[in-house]
Structures are given as C-alpha cells and as structure tokens.
Amino acid sequence: MKFYILTLFPDMVMQGLSTSIIGRAVDKGLLSIEAVNIRDYTNDKHGKVDDYPYGGGAGMVMQAQPIYDAWKAVIDKIGHKVPTVYLTPQGRTFCQEDAKSFAKEEAVILLCGHYEGVDERVLEEIVTDYVSIGDFVLTGGELPAMVMVDAISRMVPGVLSNKVSGETESFENGLLEYPQYSRPEEWNGKKVPPVILSGDHAKVDAWRHQQSLLRTKERRPDLLEKAALSEKDIQFLREHE
C-alpha cells in the first residue's frame, strides 16, 4: 500500500507518520508513505504557489499548475491513475467503510489544501474523491491526510499484529466497541465486572456484545438505525430503555 501526500508541509506529515504502528509497518515494507512538496513543482522563481482570488475575497488561493505538476509526477512514477483524494470540509465524511475500501487500492494520492482553498480547475482535473473528517475547518489538509493514512493502514493485511483487534473495534459491526479492562482487578474502588474474570468465553462474548449495544444506544444512537440487529438485540435494547 502506497500513500503519496501532496503538501506544502512534508516534514509535518512525515514526522507524524513515522512512529508507532504506522512507522513500524513502513519499516517492514508493508506501507510506503511519501510526502511530495508541491512547492518543488512551481514555475515561479520565488517558490510561490498561491495568488489572490479572482473576484476578490480574503486570503490566497493555491494555484493549479504546481499541484497538477506534482500530481502528474506521482502518476508518472506509478504508471497509471489511482484514486486522488482532496481533503476538504466540503467532502463526504470519512468513515470506517471508506478506510476498508481505500485499503484495497495499490496506491492513494492525498491532496492537502491550504490558505483559502485550491483553484477549482485543478480539482476538476485530478480529484476522484472529496473527503472530510468532520464538520469543522482546519488550517490545512495535513492533519486530515494523516488521519486517513492511519485509518486506512490499519486495514492493510499485516499492519496490525493482532488481526482480531481490527475486527472487534468500533464501527466494525455497526456498533461502538465494548468497555475494556486490564490489571489490577480493582482500581480506585472500581472492580472489573465478574463476567470478564469468569473464563467462560461464550458469556464474555455475550456480555461484550450487550455492552456494545448499550454504549452505542447511549453515545451514538444514530448508528443503531443502520446496524444489523437481531430480534434478540432489539428486545435487549427495549428492556434497557
């Protein structure tokens, strides 16, 4: 899995993605992450990549030419077109299903905007997906790009040392993850639920599923509308209204 991140701040991106699970996956050759500096592709002798917006308005707009040439250099390296994602609050909200879908690709290009935006003409030329990580505005696309790389990478075979952990996390079955506990058995007057210590795996699994149902109902009831609930699940939720 290869990620190419078109950005004005390559150091920010690479420093953020060079540690922990993602960094180890890169070291093992399971992932490749390359930050492409858009400024390297400008034709302006002063390294300028933005200009005033036509029609007036506050701020500056990133120009089409440097972005297109940076993108074209990546495409030429790969040998064919791949999904190109523009990180923008105007895009669809990124979700776990998107992470799983993008993880099936050979490569993904992530375009990080900055300033007041990007010249629409280059977006029309190269972008296949407009993606947001939430209904708020950031100073640039670098943090959203890093979020996407992290989420997608976890779905790439071999990146997670324990495959099961990726299958039991929040959203994998349409529900939020159940509560987790570790040692000591009692902390600050709070004890681990007895069922967790019972050694009965069937009972533990049943308890965890019920806790996922309750947690989703409490914190993200909107998810229950799409979750594949059994009649037993529905009855359990009714009993805990």
C-alpha positions in Angstrom: 0.0 0.0 0.0 1.5 3.3 -1.1 0.5 6.8 0.0 1.5 9.9 -1.8 0.7 13.1 0.1 0.8 16.3 -1.9 1.5 19.1 0.7 3.3 22.3 1.4 4.5 20.9 4.7 6.1 17.5 4.1 8.1 17.5 7.4 4.9 17.8 9.4 3.3 14.8 7.6 6.3 12.5 7.7 7.1 13.3 11.4 3.5 12.5 12.3 3.5 9.2 10.4 7.0 7.8 11.3 6.2 6.4 14.7 4.1 3.7 16.4 2.2 1.1 14.4 2.4 3.1 11.1 6.1 3.7 11.4 6.8 0.0 12.1 4.7 -1.0 9.1 6.8 1.3 6.9 10.0 -0.2 8.3 8.6 -3.7 7.5 7.8 -2.7 3.9 4.0 -3.1 4.4 3.4 0.5 3.7 5.1 3.3 1.7 4.5 6.9 2.6 5.9 9.7 0.5 5.3 13.4 1.1 5.5 15.3 -2.1 6.3 19.0 -1.7 4.1 21.0 -4.0 6.4 23.9 -3.8 9.1 21.9 -5.7 6.9 22.0 -8.8 6.2 25.7 -9.1 7.4 27.6 -12.1 7.8 30.7 -10.0 11.4 31.6 -9.3 10.5 32.7 -5.8 8.7 29.4 -5.0 5.3 31.0 -5.0 2.4 28.5 -5.1 -0.6 30.8 -4.4 -2.2 34.1 -5.6 -5.1 36.4 -5.0 -8.6 35.0 -5.8 -10.3 36.3 -8.9 -13.5 38.2 -7.9 -11.9 39.4 -4.7 -12.1 38.0 -1.2 -9.9 37.3 1.8 -6.8 35.2 1.7 -4.9 33.5 -1.1 -5.8 30.5 -3.3 -3.4 27.7 -4.2 -2.6 27.8 -7.9 -3.4 24.9 -10.3 0.0 24.5 -12.0 2.2 23.4 -9.1 -0.5 21.0 -7.8 -1.1 19.5 -11.2 2.6 19.0 -12.0 3.2 17.4 -8.5 0.3 15.1 -9.1 1.5 14.3 -12.7 4.9 13.4 -11.4 3.4 10.9 -9.0 1.1 9.4 -11.7 4.1 9.0 -14.0 6.0 7.2 -11.2 3.1 4.8 -10.6 2.4 4.3 -14.3 -1.3 4.8 -14.2 -4.0 6.8 -12.4 -5.0 6.0 -8.9 -7.6 7.5 -6.5 -6.8 11.1 -5.7 -8.4 12.5 -2.6 -8.8 16.1 -1.8 -9.2 16.8 1.9 -11.9 19.4 2.3 -14.8 20.2 4.7 -17.0 20.1 1.6 -16.4 16.4 1.1 -18.3 13.4 2.3 -17.5 12.4 5.9 -14.7 9.8 6.1 -15.8 6.6 7.8 -14.6 3.1 8.6 -16.1 1.7 5.4 -14.0 4.2 3.4 -10.9 3.1 5.2 -11.6 -0.6 4.3 -12.3 0.4 0.7 -9.2 2.5 0.2 -7.0 -0.2 1.8 -7.8 -2.4 -1.2 -6.1 0.1 -3.6 -2.5 -0.3 -4.7 -1.9 3.4 -4.0 -3.8 6.6 -3.0 -2.9 10.2 -3.6 -3.9 12.7 -0.9 -4.1 16.4 -1.7 -3.7 18.8 1.2 -5.1 22.2 0.5 -4.1 25.4 2.4 -4.8 29.1 2.6 -8.4 29.8 1.4 -8.6 26.8 -0.9 -7.4 25.4 -4.3 -8.0 26.6 -7.8 -11.2 24.7 -8.9 -9.8 23.8 -12.3 -7.1 21.5 -11.0 -9.6 19.8 -8.7 -11.8 19.1 -11.7 -8.8 17.7 -13.5 -7.3 15.3 -10.9 -9.6 14.6 -7.9 -11.7 11.4 -7.7 -12.9 11.8 -4.1 -13.7 14.8 -1.9 -13.3 13.7 1.7 -13.8 15.5 5.1 -13.0 14.2 8.6 -15.8 16.3 10.2 -17.8 19.5 10.1 -15.1 21.9 11.1 -12.4 23.9 9.4 -8.7 23.3 9.8 -5.7 25.4 8.6 -4.8 22.8 6.1 -5.3 19.2 4.9 -2.2 17.7 6.5 -3.9 16.5 9.7 -6.9 15.0 7.9 -4.5 13.3 5.5 -2.6 11.8 8.4 -5.9 10.6 10.0 -6.8 8.9 6.7 -3.4 7.2 6.3 -3.7 5.9 9.9 -7.2 4.6 9.5 -6.6 3.0 6.1 -3.2 1.5 7.1 -4.9 -0.4 9.9 -6.9 -2.3 7.3 -3.9 -3.3 5.3 -3.0 -7.0 5.9 -0.1 -7.4 8.3 -0.1 -3.9 9.7 -1.9 -4.8 12.9 -0.1 -7.6 14.8 -3.4 -9.0 16.1 -5.8 -9.3 13.2 -8.7 -9.8 15.5 -8.2 -6.4 17.1 -9.2 -4.8 13.8 -12.3 -6.9 13.5 -13.7 -6.0 17.0 -13.1 -2.3 17.1 -15.8 0.4 17.0 -17.8 0.5 13.7 -16.7 -2.9 12.5 -20.1 -4.4 13.2 -22.0 -1.2 13.1 -21.7 -0.7 16.9 -19.3 1.0 19.2 -16.7 -1.1 20.9 -17.4 -2.6 24.4 -15.6 -1.5 27.5 -12.0 -2.8 28.1 -10.3 -3.6 31.4 -6.7 -4.5 32.5 -4.9 -5.2 35.7 -5.3 -4.5 38.6 -8.6 -6.3 39.3 -9.6 -3.4 41.5 -8.6 0.3 41.0 -9.8 3.3 42.9 -12.7 1.3 44.4 -13.9 0.1 41.0 -13.8 -3.7 40.2 -13.6 -5.4 36.9 -17.0 -6.9 36.0 -17.1 -10.5 37.3 -18.1 -12.0 34.0 -14.8 -10.8 32.4 -13.0 -12.9 35.0 -15.2 -16.0 34.7 -13.1 -17.7 32.0 -16.4 -18.5 30.1 -15.7 -17.2 26.6 -19.3 -17.5 25.5 -20.5 -15.5 28.4 -17.8 -12.9 27.9 -18.6 -12.5 24.2 -22.3 -12.2 25.0 -21.6 -9.6 27.7 -19.3 -7.6 25.4 -22.0 -7.6 22.6 -24.6 -6.3 25.1 -22.2 -3.6 26.3 -21.6 -2.6 22.7 -25.4 -2.3 22.2 -25.8 -0.2 25.3 -22.8 2.1 24.6 -24.0 2.7 21.0 -27.5 3.5 22.3 -26.1 6.0 24.8 -23.4 7.7 22.7 -24.3 7.1 19.0 -27.9 6.1 18.7 -27.8 7.1 15.1 -25.6 4.1 14.4 -28.4 1.7 15.5 -30.5 2.7 12.6 -28.0 1.1 10.2 -26.7 -1.7 12.4 -27.7 -5.3 11.6 -29.6 -6.0 14.8 -31.1 -9.4 15.6 -34.5 -9.8 17.3 -32.7 -10.6 20.5 -30.7 -7.4 20.2 -33.8 -5.3 19.7 -35.5 -7.0 22.6 -32.5 -6.3 24.8 -32.5 -2.7 23.9 -36.2 -2.4 24.6 -35.6 -3.8 28.1 -33.0 -1.2 28.7 -34.9 1.9 27.6 
